[in-house]
Amino acid sequence: MINHCKTLFQNMKKFLYITFTLLALSACKNTSTSDKQEKEGITILQDSIKTLTSSNFENVVTDDPNPELAAIVKDALQKVDSLYKGEENWLYTYFSQDSIAKTTIKAGKFFNNQPYVVVHIDDRIIESLVEVYKIEKNRTFRKKLSYIQDFTYAVHDSVFDANGDGINDFNIDWWTTGAFGSSIIYIYLFDPKTEKFSTAYEFDNATFYPKEKIIRGVEAGFGGISGLYKMKWVGDKSDKAEDIEYIYPDYTTKGKTFIRTKTPSEYPERKEGELLKKVPEEYRDQKDWFLRYQERGGLPFLELILKDRK
């Protein structure tokens, strides 16, 4: 009996020894993996995209951002890695220590019910950079979109369904200064199957009505020359924007009546479209901006445009 108990005790010692040894090895392995991950930091990948910028009001391809902005982006993504815990509409804003750049980070399940992060850097002097990353496993961030603005215009970004297909899209807009004073809006439609963004759709002074699949806005330019416009998203994927109508001041009544046309024009003749006694109610959100010529001395360049038309 004593020998049996002794043997049982020795076997138990061996079992406990082996168990504790395995646990210790596992703990060392986990610590080693954790230390390795911490040492290696985050991984930043990039799909086959190019950074876009705005030059003379048109999208063009440019080189990658300057090293300073790239360093700020990496720092921002490291903050996401350590601070973001999966909250919806998470927001974090800070100023970089080595520059005057203001960085705003937004994270959440913005696209395809998957976690994404938007990094918006504004250095307040020369450039603004906006980039979109998908948050993947193993501390990996995959760049999906990049936009840089070379001037000091106020650049904004937002996530919403622009074309009414039930899928969130990405918006970047900025204001021009001077006589035009227009809002330039870029819409990047998101494809959930490829997890890629479209090339930019550009609109001036636009408001989006997803339930109608409609865009209403005011053309860029001087008040009185620039008209109201309405466009509609069409196609199987609602990925094409088609003109529906334009509305301009009727110069024969000094802009007290209006002319609706199918194509853009400058001071169209009545025979070119339909005469309207007032601005249609559907343009109530754009009406004040459109009618600003009434407070600014009437219809600009009218005589010159009519003279050139002859």
C-alpha positions as CSV (number, residue, x, y, z in Angstrom):
1,M,0.0,0.0,0.0
2,I,2.8,2.3,0.9
3,N,4.7,1.5,-2.2
4,H,1.6,2.1,-4.3
5,C,1.0,5.5,-2.7
6,K,4.7,6.4,-3.2
7,T,4.5,5.4,-6.9
8,L,1.3,7.5,-7.3
9,F,2.9,10.5,-5.6
10,Q,6.0,10.2,-7.9
11,N,3.7,10.0,-11.0
12,M,1.8,13.1,-9.7
13,K,5.1,15.0,-9.3
14,K,6.1,14.1,-12.8
15,F,2.7,15.2,-14.1
16,L,2.8,18.5,-12.3
17,Y,6.4,19.1,-13.4
18,I,5.5,18.5,-17.0
19,T,2.4,20.7,-16.7
20,F,4.2,23.6,-15.2
21,T,7.0,23.3,-17.7
22,L,4.5,23.4,-20.6
23,L,2.8,26.4,-19.0
24,A,6.1,28.2,-18.6
25,L,7.1,27.5,-22.2
26,S,3.8,28.7,-23.4
27,A,4.1,31.9,-21.3
28,C,7.6,32.5,-22.7
29,K,6.3,31.9,-26.2
30,N,3.4,34.3,-25.8
31,T,5.7,36.9,-24.2
32,S,8.1,36.5,-27.1
33,T,5.4,36.8,-29.7
34,S,4.0,39.9,-27.9
35,D,7.4,41.4,-27.6
36,K,8.1,40.7,-31.3
37,Q,4.8,42.3,-32.3
38,E,5.4,45.3,-30.1
39,K,8.9,45.7,-31.5
40,E,7.8,45.3,-35.1
41,G,4.8,47.6,-34.7
42,I,2.0,48.0,-37.2
43,T,2.0,46.9,-40.8
44,I,0.8,49.3,-43.5
45,L,-0.2,47.8,-46.8
46,Q,-1.5,49.5,-49.9
47,D,-3.8,48.5,-52.7
48,S,-3.0,49.6,-56.2
49,I,-4.1,53.2,-55.7
50,K,-2.5,56.6,-56.3
51,T,-2.6,59.7,-54.3
52,L,-5.0,62.3,-55.9
53,T,-4.8,66.0,-55.6
54,S,-6.7,69.0,-56.9
55,S,-4.9,71.2,-59.4
56,N,-6.8,73.8,-61.4
57,F,-10.0,72.2,-60.1
58,E,-9.2,68.8,-61.7
59,N,-8.1,65.5,-60.2
60,V,-4.6,64.6,-61.2
61,V,-2.1,61.9,-60.0
62,T,0.7,63.0,-57.9
63,D,3.6,61.3,-56.0
64,D,3.2,59.9,-52.5
65,P,2.9,62.5,-49.7
66,N,6.1,64.1,-48.3
67,P,8.0,62.3,-45.6
68,E,6.7,64.5,-42.8
69,L,3.0,63.7,-43.7
70,A,3.9,60.0,-44.1
71,A,5.4,60.0,-40.6
72,I,2.3,61.7,-39.2
73,V,0.1,59.1,-40.9
74,K,2.1,56.3,-39.3
75,D,1.9,57.9,-35.9
76,A,-1.9,58.3,-36.3
77,L,-2.3,54.6,-37.2
78,Q,-0.2,53.6,-34.2
79,K,-2.6,55.6,-32.1
80,V,-5.5,53.7,-33.6
81,D,-3.8,50.4,-32.9
82,S,-3.3,51.2,-29.2
83,L,-6.4,53.3,-28.5
84,Y,-9.3,52.1,-30.7
85,K,-11.3,49.3,-29.2
86,G,-14.0,48.8,-31.8
87,E,-16.3,51.7,-30.9
88,E,-18.6,53.1,-33.5
89,N,-17.8,56.6,-34.8
90,W,-14.6,56.8,-32.7
91,L,-12.9,60.2,-32.9
92,Y,-9.5,61.4,-31.8
93,T,-7.9,64.8,-32.5
94,Y,-4.4,66.0,-31.7
95,F,-1.6,68.2,-32.8
96,S,1.7,66.7,-33.8
97,Q,4.7,67.5,-31.6
98,D,7.2,68.2,-34.4
99,S,4.8,70.3,-36.6
100,I,1.8,72.5,-36.5
101,A,-0.3,69.9,-38.2
102,K,-3.7,69.1,-36.8
103,T,-4.6,65.4,-37.1
104,T,-8.1,64.1,-36.9
105,I,-8.7,60.3,-36.8
106,K,-12.1,58.7,-37.2
107,A,-12.7,55.0,-36.9
108,G,-15.7,52.7,-37.2
109,K,-17.5,50.2,-39.4
110,F,-17.9,52.7,-42.1
111,F,-17.8,50.5,-45.2
112,N,-19.2,47.0,-45.7
113,N,-19.7,46.6,-41.9
114,Q,-16.0,46.4,-41.6
115,P,-13.7,48.6,-39.5
116,Y,-12.1,51.5,-41.3
117,V,-10.1,54.5,-40.3
118,V,-10.0,58.0,-41.9
119,V,-6.8,60.0,-41.2
120,H,-7.2,63.7,-41.9
121,I,-4.1,65.9,-41.6
122,D,-4.2,69.7,-41.9
123,D,-0.9,71.5,-41.6
124,R,-2.7,74.8,-41.9
125,I,-0.2,76.3,-44.3
126,I,0.4,74.2,-47.4
127,E,-1.2,70.8,-47.5
128,S,-4.1,68.8,-46.3
129,L,-4.0,65.0,-46.5
130,V,-6.9,62.6,-46.2
131,E,-6.4,58.8,-46.3
132,V,-8.8,55.9,-45.8
133,Y,-7.5,52.5,-44.4
134,K,-9.2,49.2,-43.7
135,I,-8.3,47.8,-40.3
136,E,-7.3,44.2,-40.8
137,K,-6.0,41.4,-38.5
138,N,-2.6,41.3,-36.9
139,R,-2.3,45.1,-36.5
140,T,-2.5,45.6,-40.2
141,F,-3.8,48.7,-42.0
142,R,-4.5,48.6,-45.7
143,K,-4.7,51.9,-47.6
144,K,-7.8,52.3,-49.8
145,L,-7.8,56.0,-50.7
146,S,-5.5,58.9,-50.6
147,Y,-6.1,62.6,-51.4
148,I,-3.9,65.6,-50.9
149,Q,-4.9,69.2,-51.2
150,D,-2.0,71.6,-52.1
151,F,-3.6,74.8,-50.9
152,T,-4.9,76.2,-47.7
153,Y,-8.6,75.7,-48.6
154,A,-10.8,74.3,-45.8
155,V,-11.0,70.6,-46.6
156,H,-13.7,68.4,-45.1
157,D,-14.5,64.7,-45.3
158,S,-17.6,62.6,-44.5
159,V,-19.1,59.1,-44.9
160,F,-22.6,58.8,-46.3
161,D,-24.7,57.0,-49.0
162,A,-24.4,59.5,-51.9
163,N,-26.2,57.5,-54.6
164,G,-29.0,55.8,-52.7
165,D,-27.8,52.2,-53.1
166,G,-27.8,51.6,-49.4
167,I,-23.9,51.5,-49.3
168,N,-21.8,54.2,-47.6
169,D,-19.6,56.3,-49.9
170,F,-16.8,58.7,-49.1
171,N,-16.9,62.5,-49.6
172,I,-14.2,65.1,-49.7
173,D,-15.1,68.8,-50.2
174,W,-13.3,72.1,-50.1
175,W,-14.1,75.7,-50.7
176,T,-12.6,78.0,-53.3
177,T,-12.2,81.7,-52.5
178,G,-12.7,84.8,-54.5
179,A,-15.6,85.8,-56.7
180,F,-16.7,82.2,-57.3
181,G,-16.8,81.2,-53.7
182,S,-17.8,77.6,-54.6
183,S,-17.8,74.3,-52.8
184,I,-16.0,71.6,-54.8
185,I,-17.3,68.1,-53.9
186,Y,-15.7,64.8,-54.7
187,I,-17.7,61.6,-54.2
188,Y,-15.9,58.2,-54.1
189,L,-18.5,55.4,-54.5
190,F,-17.6,52.3,-52.5
191,D,-17.9,48.8,-54.1
192,P,-18.5,46.2,-51.3
193,K,-17.5,43.3,-53.6
194,T,-14.0,44.6,-54.5
195,E,-13.7,46.8,-51.4
196,K,-12.4,49.6,-53.6
197,F,-13.5,53.2,-54.2
198,S,-14.4,54.6,-57.6
199,T,-12.6,57.5,-59.2
200,A,-13.9,60.8,-58.0
201,Y,-17.3,62.2,-59.2
202,E,-17.0,66.0,-59.1
203,F,-19.9,68.3,-58.2
204,D,-20.2,72.0,-57.5
205,N,-22.2,73.4,-54.6
206,A,-24.2,70.1,-54.4
207,T,-26.7,68.6,-52.0
208,F,-27.4,64.9,-52.2
209,Y,-30.8,63.2,-51.9
210,P,-30.2,59.5,-51.7
211,K,-33.8,58.4,-51.4
212,E,-34.5,60.1,-54.8
213,K,-31.0,59.2,-56.2
214,I,-30.9,62.9,-57.1
215,I,-28.2,65.6,-56.9
216,R,-29.3,69.3,-56.8
217,G,-26.8,72.1,-56.9
218,V,-25.7,75.5,-58.3
219,E,-23.0,75.7,-61.0
220,A,-19.7,77.3,-60.0
221,G,-19.3,80.8,-61.3
222,F,-20.7,84.3,-60.9
223,G,-24.2,84.6,-59.6
224,G,-26.6,85.2,-62.5
225,I,-24.5,83.3,-65.0
226,S,-24.3,80.1,-63.0
227,G,-27.5,78.1,-62.9
228,L,-29.3,75.5,-60.9
229,Y,-28.8,72.0,-61.9
230,K,-30.3,68.5,-61.2
231,M,-28.6,65.2,-61.9
232,K,-29.7,61.6,-61.3
233,W,-27.7,58.5,-60.4
234,V,-28.4,55.8,-63.1
235,G,-27.2,52.4,-64.1
236,D,-27.4,48.9,-62.5
237,K,-25.1,50.1,-59.7
238,S,-26.3,53.7,-59.7
239,D,-22.7,54.6,-60.6
240,K,-23.4,57.1,-63.4
241,A,-24.5,60.7,-62.9
242,E,-26.8,61.9,-65.7
243,D,-27.9,65.5,-66.4
244,I,-31.7,66.1,-66.0
245,E,-32.1,69.9,-66.2
246,Y,-30.7,73.4,-65.7
247,I,-32.4,76.6,-64.6
248,Y,-31.1,80.1,-65.4
249,P,-32.3,83.6,-64.9
250,D,-34.3,85.0,-67.8
251,Y,-32.2,88.0,-68.9
252,T,-35.2,89.6,-70.6
253,T,-36.8,90.2,-67.2
254,K,-33.5,90.9,-65.5
255,G,-33.8,87.6,-63.7
256,K,-37.3,88.0,-62.3
257,T,-38.4,84.9,-64.3
258,F,-36.4,81.8,-65.3
259,I,-35.7,79.4,-68.1
260,R,-35.4,75.7,-67.7
261,T,-33.1,73.9,-70.2
262,K,-31.8,70.4,-70.8
263,T,-28.2,71.5,-71.3
264,P,-25.9,74.0,-69.6
265,S,-25.8,77.5,-71.1
266,E,-25.1,81.2,-70.4
267,Y,-28.1,83.5,-70.4
268,P,-30.2,81.1,-72.6
269,E,-32.9,82.4,-74.9
270,R,-36.5,81.6,-74.1
271,K,-36.8,79.5,-77.2
272,E,-34.1,77.2,-75.8
273,G,-36.2,76.0,-72.9
274,E,-39.3,76.3,-70.7
275,L,-40.2,79.6,-69.1
276,L,-40.7,79.5,-65.4
277,K,-42.3,82.2,-63.2
278,K,-40.5,81.1,-60.1
279,V,-37.9,78.8,-58.9
280,P,-39.4,75.3,-58.3
281,E,-39.9,74.3,-54.7
282,E,-37.6,71.3,-55.0
283,Y,-34.6,73.7,-55.1
284,R,-35.4,75.4,-51.8
285,D,-32.0,74.3,-50.4
286,Q,-30.2,75.9,-53.3
287,K,-32.5,78.9,-54.0
288,D,-30.7,81.5,-51.8
289,W,-27.3,80.8,-53.3
290,F,-28.7,80.8,-56.9
291,L,-30.5,84.1,-56.4
292,R,-27.5,85.9,-54.9
293,Y,-27.3,88.0,-58.1
294,Q,-30.3,89.9,-56.9
295,E,-28.3,91.4,-54.0
296,R,-25.1,91.9,-56.0
297,G,-26.2,94.4,-58.7
298,G,-28.0,92.2,-61.2
299,L,-26.8,90.0,-64.0
300,P,-23.0,90.2,-64.6
301,F,-21.4,90.4,-68.0
302,L,-24.8,90.3,-69.7
303,E,-24.1,92.9,-72.5
304,L,-20.7,91.3,-73.2
305,I,-22.1,87.8,-73.5
306,L,-25.0,88.9,-75.7
307,K,-22.7,90.9,-77.9
308,D,-20.4,87.8,-78.4
309,R,-23.4,85.7,-79.2
310,K,-24.3,87.8,-82.3
